[in-house]
Structures are given as structure tokens and as C-alpha cells.
């Protein structure tokens, strides 16, 4: 009997652990920011900074399906705008103007002599990924231009036989948050054209399609940014 009782208790413990693991695996993001173990409350703010972790690539097609590719080695947030995360549910961020540096480009495979990029300010919020299926349920940051629909403007100069080309990128974009539900000195925002986020769900339950276009044709963004608090504190999105 004692032996059976021990087996029974072991099974109960096993099922309990399985239930906890399952609940953890399926737990929906809370859409909040944490700083040094405390939730960032509504109205509380923390100034942020960002830098590149991986080269950024923007691709789009113009007339006659000719592809334009822009690559930038460096990224930062415009410090004079004092970009910040804002507490509450959902956690949001504001005054983020991304500045790209050391950029090069091609049009139809022809190298351009120089590239000029002007990015719009964005207001952002924590959301849950709906599509693609491979990322469903993951935490992401939705980037929405403060003056929609313009997300950024580009000028590619002296691109061989194609001359100089201008493009206006419109729409919204979403980046995967890594690591999720973990505090660290730096958090990653990941854009991937191979697993592009095309639909999200907001804290209020509404779903929205996400995507960028250039000349009414699909544009893609690929790259990784590292985001930190100016204060140097550990933080994370949950």
C-alpha cells in the first residue's frame, strides 16, 4: 500500500508539473514593460536608445518589377526626439525616429552612388503575433507612423542605367520581441522577411493586418536592433 501511495503521489506531481508547463507555454503576452522587477505603470516613462545588431535590408519593386535593395550597416534612434517607452497596458513607445547610416543600394542590380533615407516618427505598442503561424502567440512591437501612411522616404542616386530613383514606403511594420518575458540590459527587435509578421492582435482584442508597400507593391524589411534604457537599468517586455 505504501508503495502504491508513493506512485500515486508521484503521478499527481507529474500531472501538476505538466499542467504548469502547458500553462506557461500557452500563456498570452501581458503587453507590459518591466523595469528592474517592477511593472512600468501607466504614465511612467523611460528614455531609450538603440543600435544595430545586424545589417538592415529594405527591398521593394518599382516599375516593370525592377527591384530596389537598400542595405544599412548602422542604426540609431534620433536622440534629440527623446524616444521613450511608456508604461501601462499595453506598453507603448513614442517619438522613435530611426536613423540609418552607412547605407548602399542597388536598382535592378546596378549599384547606386549614394542613398538617402528619411524615416517618419512612429508610435508603437506591444501586440501579439497572429500570422505567420510559426510565430503565433509571440510578443511583438507594432510600429505605426505618427503621420500615416508614410513610413519612410528613400532616394537612390545614380544607379547605372536606371538613373536616380525615389520611393515612398507606406504602412506599418511589426518586429518580434526577443527575449520575451525576460529582463536584460538590451532587448532585441527582429524583422525577418523569411518569417514576416503580417497580422497582429492588440490588447483590446482587435486584429490588424501589418505590412509595408512601396509604389503600392510589397516591401520587406530585414534586420535586428538592440534597444536599451538610457538609465542603464534591466528591462523587458512581457
C-alpha positions in Angstrom: 0.0 0.0 0.0 2.8 2.4 0.9 4.5 1.6 -2.4 1.2 2.4 -4.3 0.7 5.6 -2.3 4.2 6.8 -3.4 3.5 6.0 -7.0 0.1 7.9 -6.8 1.8 10.9 -5.3 4.5 10.8 -8.0 1.8 10.7 -10.7 0.0 13.7 -9.1 3.2 15.7 -9.0 3.9 14.7 -12.6 0.5 15.8 -13.8 0.8 19.1 -11.9 4.1 19.8 -13.4 2.8 19.1 -16.9 -0.2 21.4 -16.3 2.1 24.2 -15.2 4.4 23.7 -18.2 1.4 23.7 -20.5 0.0 26.8 -19.0 3.4 28.6 -19.2 3.8 27.5 -22.9 0.3 28.8 -23.8 0.3 31.9 -21.6 -0.6 35.0 -23.7 1.7 38.0 -23.5 0.6 40.7 -21.0 1.7 43.5 -23.2 3.5 45.3 -20.4 7.0 46.6 -19.7 9.0 45.6 -16.6 12.0 47.6 -15.2 14.2 46.1 -12.5 11.4 43.7 -11.5 8.6 46.2 -11.3 5.9 46.9 -13.8 6.2 50.2 -15.6 2.8 51.8 -14.6 0.6 53.9 -16.8 2.1 57.3 -17.4 5.6 56.3 -16.3 8.3 56.6 -18.9 11.9 55.5 -19.6 14.0 57.1 -22.3 15.5 54.5 -24.7 18.3 54.2 -27.2 19.0 51.7 -30.0 21.8 50.4 -32.1 22.2 47.8 -34.9 22.9 44.2 -34.3 22.5 43.0 -37.8 22.6 44.8 -41.2 19.2 46.2 -42.2 17.9 45.4 -45.7 14.8 47.0 -47.3 13.6 45.5 -50.6 10.9 46.9 -52.9 9.8 46.7 -56.5 9.1 49.7 -58.8 8.0 50.0 -62.4 8.4 46.9 -64.6 9.0 44.8 -61.4 12.6 46.2 -61.1 13.8 45.5 -57.6 15.5 48.2 -55.4 17.6 47.0 -52.5 18.9 49.2 -49.7 21.3 48.0 -47.1 22.4 49.9 -44.0 25.1 48.8 -41.6 24.3 51.1 -38.7 21.1 52.2 -36.9 20.3 54.6 -34.1 17.3 56.5 -32.7 17.3 60.2 -33.0 18.3 61.3 -29.5 17.0 64.8 -29.8 13.5 63.4 -30.0 14.0 61.7 -26.6 12.4 58.4 -27.6 10.8 56.5 -24.7 8.8 53.6 -23.6 5.6 54.3 -21.7 4.0 52.2 -19.0 0.5 50.8 -18.9 -1.4 48.1 -20.7 -0.5 47.9 -23.4 3.0 49.2 -23.0 3.7 51.7 -25.7 6.6 53.8 -27.0 6.8 57.2 -28.7 9.0 59.7 -30.6 11.0 56.9 -32.2 12.7 58.2 -35.3 15.1 55.6 -36.7 18.2 56.9 -38.4 20.2 54.6 -40.7 23.9 55.2 -41.5 26.4 53.7 -43.9 23.7 52.8 -46.5 24.2 51.5 -50.0 21.7 50.5 -52.7 21.1 48.8 -56.0 18.3 49.2 -58.6 17.9 46.3 -60.9 21.3 45.0 -59.8 23.0 48.3 -60.7 24.9 49.9 -57.9 23.9 53.4 -56.7 26.4 56.1 -55.9 24.6 57.0 -52.7 21.4 56.5 -50.7 19.3 59.0 -48.7 16.7 57.8 -46.2 14.2 59.9 -44.3 12.2 57.9 -41.7 9.0 59.0 -40.1 8.4 59.2 -36.3 6.5 56.3 -35.0 4.2 55.5 -32.1 4.5 51.8 -31.1 2.7 49.3 -28.9 3.2 45.8 -27.6 1.0 43.3 -29.5 0.6 39.5 -30.1 1.5 37.9 -33.4 -1.4 36.2 -35.2 0.5 35.4 -38.5 2.7 33.8 -39.6 1.5 30.6 -37.9 5.1 29.8 -36.9 5.2 32.8 -34.6 1.6 32.8 -33.5 1.2 33.9 -29.8 4.6 35.5 -29.7 5.2 39.1 -28.4 5.9 41.8 -31.0 6.1 45.6 -31.3 3.9 47.3 -33.8 5.4 50.4 -35.5 2.8 52.9 -36.7 3.9 56.2 -38.3 2.6 59.3 -36.4 1.5 60.8 -39.8 0.3 57.8 -41.7 0.6 56.3 -44.2 4.2 57.4 -44.8 6.7 55.1 -43.0 9.9 56.3 -44.8 11.2 58.0 -47.9 14.2 57.0 -50.0 16.3 58.4 -52.8 18.7 56.2 -54.6 21.2 58.3 -56.6 22.9 57.5 -59.9 22.0 53.8 -60.2 23.6 52.9 -63.5 21.3 52.8 -66.5 18.3 53.3 -64.1 19.5 56.7 -63.1 18.2 58.2 -59.8 15.1 56.7 -58.2 12.8 57.9 -55.4 10.5 55.7 -53.3 7.9 56.3 -50.6 7.4 53.4 -48.2 4.0 53.3 -46.6 2.1 51.2 -44.0 3.0 49.6 -40.7 5.6 47.2 -39.5 6.0 44.7 -36.6 9.2 43.3 -35.1 9.4 40.2 -32.9 10.5 40.9 -29.3 13.4 38.8 -28.1 13.9 37.6 -25.5 10.2 37.6 -24.5 9.3 38.0 -20.8 12.9 38.4 -19.7 14.7 41.4 -18.2 18.1 42.3 -19.7 20.2 45.3 -20.3 19.3 45.1 -24.0 16.2 43.8 -25.8 16.1 42.7 -29.5 13.6 43.8 -32.1 13.8 41.3 -35.0 12.5 41.9 -38.6 12.7 38.9 -40.9 11.5 38.7 -44.4 11.5 34.9 -44.2 9.0 34.9 -41.3 7.4 38.3 -41.8 4.7 39.3 -39.3 1.6 40.1 -41.4 -1.2 40.1 -38.8 -1.3 41.1 -35.1 -3.8 41.2 -32.2 -3.9 44.3 -30.0 -4.5 44.3 -26.2 -8.1 45.3 -26.8 -8.7 42.2 -28.9 -8.8 43.8 -32.3 -6.7 42.3 -35.1 -4.9 44.3 -37.8 -3.0 43.5 -41.0 0.6 44.6 -41.0 2.8 45.3 -43.9 4.9 47.8 -45.9 4.4 48.9 -49.5 6.4 50.9 -52.0 4.6 52.2 -55.1 1.6 50.0 -53.9 3.8 46.9 -54.2 5.0 44.8 -51.3 8.2 45.9 -49.5 10.1 43.9 -46.9 12.4 44.7 -44.0 15.1 42.5 -42.6 17.4 43.3 -39.6 17.9 43.3 -35.8 18.0 46.3 -33.5 19.2 46.3 -29.9 17.2 48.6 -27.5 18.4 49.7 -24.1 17.3 52.2 -21.4 19.3 55.4 -21.2 19.3 54.8 -17.4 21.2 51.5 -17.9 18.6 49.5 -15.9 17.5 46.0 -16.8 14.1 45.9 -18.5 11.9 43.7 -20.7 8.6 43.3 -22.4 6.2 40.7 -21.0 
